[in-house]
Amino acid sequence: MRRVVIKLGSSVVADPEGTPRMDVLASLCDQLAALHRAGDEVIVVTSGAIARGMRVMNLPQRPSSTGALQAASAVGQGKLYRIYDELLREREITSAQVLLTFFDMSARTHYLNARQTLTTLLEWRVLPVINENDTTATDEISFGDNDFLAAQVAVLVAADELILMTDIDGLYTADPRLHPDAHIVAEVSDFDALDDLEIGHTTSPLGSGGMRSKVVAAEMATAAGIPTVICNGVRAQALAAVLAGEREGTHFAAREARYSSFKLWLKYAKPSRGTLVIDAGAVRAVRDGSASLLPVGIVNVLGQFDAGDAVDIAEPPESPDSDRQHGRTLAKGICSYSAEELRSVLGLKSEAVRNVLPRASDEAVHRDYLVVD
């Protein structure tokens, strides 16, 4: 038995006009049913709620405002899930709709609840169909057509494989729609080797991701030891070929697990809202990874952010005369203070901090909420 997370992008779910690709979805559900009957556990992460809502409301193009995106998702989400439910029911598979946000992946209680729910559904032989809850998400909508969410779900349930399905054959050396001489990259074992490739953010008219978000999702999943494939979900039997271990799309080899699922989310998915510049002693403590970052070790606070936001943690500038405000970024973490609060106590020891902010945490960034680059 294996546990597989399969993500379907907006361009797989709907055509450029927003009409559901019923033939494609029916074929994919045939393949999902075969996998399910073989005893494997399957989770589908789907995009397309906004695309479905756009079609229903006759919107000429994908909205740009958060409110309109949320409204389109609200219109489309139930209608999209009904398609999956009916197709799977015809194949004698019970499905369940699960709506998640990145907050559900990051808050510990929500994380455990989500894992327990998905585990129970799989034990019941129910196929979860997951989408991001776009109607309540804010900046998360821009995180990339559910690619990050799929990677997080794969990490959450300790999947054996993550398959990201889009409308092109895999990762190319450049965008094949702009560069006819581009060729597909069949295997990736070193993400640093991708630096020379033109991996862009080009998307479909309905989606928000692009190839870069898929590569980052693959990096996230493989860092948790989960092999990942990017392939063409529109092409018949592509999914069956991937599941059979055949050469299809771009394969990303699993790497030795280094981070917890929370820290993978923090490292790759949560945007930084500011930067904390720290002194030499704090640099050593952060690099070691065993200590929290205290206000006494912070020499400058850049940007505006609230308590609970992610911040980068950086070395001081190489030279006092440098035009740069900070040096190399060392880490990323969840800050316990707002920028304004932290500016009022930076450089102070814990007792002095409590005199200024009596209810403040001793740690500016707790080590449990800090990930080193």
N, C-alpha and C positions, 0 to 999 in steps of 0.2 A: 504494500500500500504506500502511496506517496501523496503528499499534500501540495497542491499546485495553486498559485494565485495567477489569474489571467486578467489582464487589464485591456479593455477595449476603448480605444480613443474615439473622439467625436467623429472623425473622418471614417471610422469603421462602422459606427452605429448609424450615421446619416450621410446622405449625399450632399453635394455643395448647396443645394436648395433647402436642406434641413429635413427632407423626407426620409423616414427610416428605411434603411436597406434591409427589407424584410427577407430577401433571398439570402443575403449574407448572414443575417442573424439566425435564420432557420438552419443554415448549414453549420454555423458555429454551435448552435444548441444540439444538433445531431452529434457533433464531436464531443461536446460536454457530456451528453447523455451516455455515450460509449465509455468515456473515462469514468463516469460515475458508476455505471454497471460493472465495470472491472474492479470496483472496490476502492478506487482512489477517492481522495477528498478534494473537492474543487471549490474555490472561491472566485467569484467574478467581481472585478472592480470596473465599473462602467462610467464613462463620460456620456454626454449627450443630452442631459436634462435641459440645459440652456438652448441647445440646438432645437430640441423638440418644442420648447416654448416659443422660440422664434418662429418656427413654422406655423404653429397654431395661431399666433398673433400676427402673422404676415409681416414680420419685421424684415426690412431689406438687408440689414447687416447686423453683425454681432454688436450689442450695445457696448458703450464704453464706460458708462457710469455704474457704480456699484449697485445703486438702487434698481436700475433697469435690469442688470444681470440677475439680481436676486429675484425680481419679479418674473423674469423669463424662466428661471429655474423653478419657481413655485408653480407656474403653469405647466411646465413640462415634466417635472419629476414623476408624478403619479402615472402619467400617460406612458412614460418611458418604461417604468417598472412593469406596468400591465402587459407590455409586449413580451418582456422576459418571462413573466409569470405564466402567460398563456402558452408560449412556445415550449417552456419546460414542462408544464402540466400535460400538454399533448404527448410528451415523451415520458410520462409517469414519474416525473421528478418534482418534489415539493421544494419551492424556493422561499426565501425570506428577504424582505427589503431591509437593509441596514444603512442608516445615514450617519456619517461620521464627520468630524472636523479635525483639524490638526490639534486643536485644544484637547480633544479626546485622546489623542496620541501622546500628549505631553504631560497632562495632569495625572498624577499617579493613580488616584482613585478611578478616574475615568478610564485610564489605560487598562487597569485590572478588570473593570467591569466589561469593557469591550472585548478583552481576551476571553473572559468567561462566557460571554454571550456567544461569540463565534465558535468557541470550543464545544459548547453544548449543541449548537446547531449542527456542527459536523458530526457529533456523536449521534444525533437523531437522523443522520443521513439527509439533512436539509442543505440545499445549495444556497449560500448567502450571495445576494446581489448587492454590492456596496457602491454607494456614491457619496461624494462630499455633500454635506448639508449646505449648499450654496445660499439658501434662503436666510441663513444666520451668519455665514462667514463674511468676513470683510476683506482684508488684504489677502486672505488665503485663496480667494478665487483666482488670483494671478499667479499662483504657485506652479501651474503647469499642467492643465488638463488631466489632473488626478494621477500623474506619474509618481509624484512623491507619496501620495496617499497609498498607491498600490505597493510601493516599496515598504512603507511603514506597516501596512497590513501583513506583508510577507514576513517582516521581522517579528511582528506581534504574534503571529501564529506559528513561528518557526517553520516556514514553508520549505519544501525541498527544491522548489523552482519558482521563478517569477518570469512570466511571459508578457511582454509589452507589445500590444498589437496596434499598428498604425496603417497608413495607406501607402507606404513605400516599403521596399524589401528589407531594409535594415539601415545600419549606419554606413554612409558613404564617405569617401575622402573629401567630398564637397557636396553641396546641394545638387542632386542630379537634375532638378528642374531648371537650374541655372547653368550648370556645367555638364554638358553631355558626355565629356570624357571622364567624369568621376566614376570610380569603381567601388564596389561594396567591400567593407571590412568584415571578413568572415569570423575572425576570432580576436578577442581583446583579453590580454592577460596583464597588461601594464597600462594603467590609465594615464601615466605621464607621457606615454608614446602618442597619445591623442592630441597633444598640445599643438602639433603642426597641422592638424586637420581643420577645415573650415566647418565647424559644427555650430550652426546658427540657431536662431529662434524662429525661423520661418514656420508659419502655421497654416492650417486650413482656414477658410473663411469662418468656420464654426468653432474651432478649437482655440486653446490658449497656450498650448505647450510648445511644440517644436521638438527637434531632435536633441537639443541641448538638455532639456528637462528629462528626457528619457535616459541620456547618458549619465546624468547626475543620479537619477533613480537607480540605475544599474550599479553605479559606484556605491551608493548607500546599501543596496541589498547584498552585493558581493562582499562588502566589508563585514557583513554579518554572516558570511559563509554560505550565501544563497546564490547559486548560479542563475544567470539572467539571460534572456533572449529578447531581442527586438526583431519583429518580423511583420510581414504584410498580412493583416487580418482580413483584407478584402479578397485575397486569392484563395480559391477553394482548396481545402485540405492542407493549408499551411500549418494550422494548429496541430493537425494529426501528425504531420511530418516532424514538427518540433518535439511532440510528445514521444514519438518513436525514436528520437535521438538522431534523426537525419539532419543533413546539412541544410539549414533553412535560416535565413536572416543572419543576424550578428549575435554570436555567443560571447558572453562575458563570464570568465571563469571565476568560481568562488575563491575568496581569499580567507586567510585565517581571521576569525572573528576578533575584533579589537575593542569595539565599543558596545555598550548596552543600547537597546532600542531607543531609549530616551536620548542618549547622547548622539546617536546617529541622527535623530530628528533635529536636535539642536544644531549639530554641525552642518547639516545639509539643507534643512528646510526652513528654519525659523530665521527671518531677516533680522540683522543687527540694526539697532536704532541709534547707536552711539559708540564711542570708543573710550576706554579707560587706559590712560598712560601710567605705567607703574615704574617704580624705582628698581635698582639692581637687585636688592634683596628679594623683592617680590617676584622679580623675573625668575630667580633661582627656584623659589617656592612653587611658582606656577609650572615651570618646566618639569620639576620633580613630580608634580601631579598629586602630591599627598597632602597639600595644605590648601585651605580656603584663602581667598583674597580679602584682606582687611583694609579698611579705609586708610590706615597708617601707611600702607605701601603704595597709595595712589598719589600721583603728582599732578595729574590734569584730567579733566572730564570734558569730552568733546561731544557736542550734539545735545539734543533734547530727547529724553525718554522717561518713561514711567517705571515704577517698581514692577517687576515681572517681565520687563522687556529684555530681549537679548542684546548684549553689547560685545564688541570686540575688545580684547585685552592686548595691549601693544607695548613694546619697548619704548624708551625715550628716543628722541631724534639722535642720530649719530653725532651730530655737532650742535652745540648751543646756538650757532649762527645759521643753522639750517632753516630753510623756508618751510620745511615739513613740520607738522605738529607732533608727529610720532614716528617711531621706527617700525621695525618688522612686527607684524601681528603674530602673537604667540598662541592665542586661545580665544574661546568664545564662551560666554556664560550668561546665566539668568541673573540680572542684578536685583538685589533686595531693596535698593533705594531708587528714587527718582533722580534725575540729573541735578535738579535744584537742591535736593537734600544732600546728595553726595558732595556737591561743591562746598556745602557749609561745614563738612566734617573731614574732607580729604586731608591726609597727613596726620590725623589725630589718632591717638591710642584709644582702645575700646572704652576705658573709663571716661575719657574726655568726650568721646562720641555720645555716651549716654547722658552727659550733662547738657549737650546741645539738643539731642533727639532721644528723649527718655525711653521711647518704645521701639527704638531702632534695633535691628539685628546686629550682632557683633560682626557678621561677615557681609562684606559688600557683594561678594559672589561666593556661595558655598561650594565646596569642592564637589559635592554630589551633582551640582548644576553647572559644571565647568568641563569643557572638553578642549584638550590641547591639540593644536594643529600638528 
